[in-house]
Amino acid sequence: MRISKGGLLVIMAFLTPLIVELRTVLSWFGIRLSVVETGALGLALIGAVLIWALWPSNGGTEAKLA
């Protein structure tokens, strides 16, 4: 795991308002997102962070060193 569980929780806590406010910022540029589209975008961002966090760094050499 690339980040601690506490750090991952902090990232998720920061992503939540970021996703909500992204909808407002995009509306300034004429891009309208529905609630469902915002939720899908949020799930995609959270999924990307989780994949990054759980992917072994250095090609899995951490497991060999432990």
Secondary structure as UniProt FT lines:
FT   HELIX           5..28
FT   TURN            29..30
FT   HELIX           35..54
FT   HELIX           57..60
FT   HELIX           61..65
//
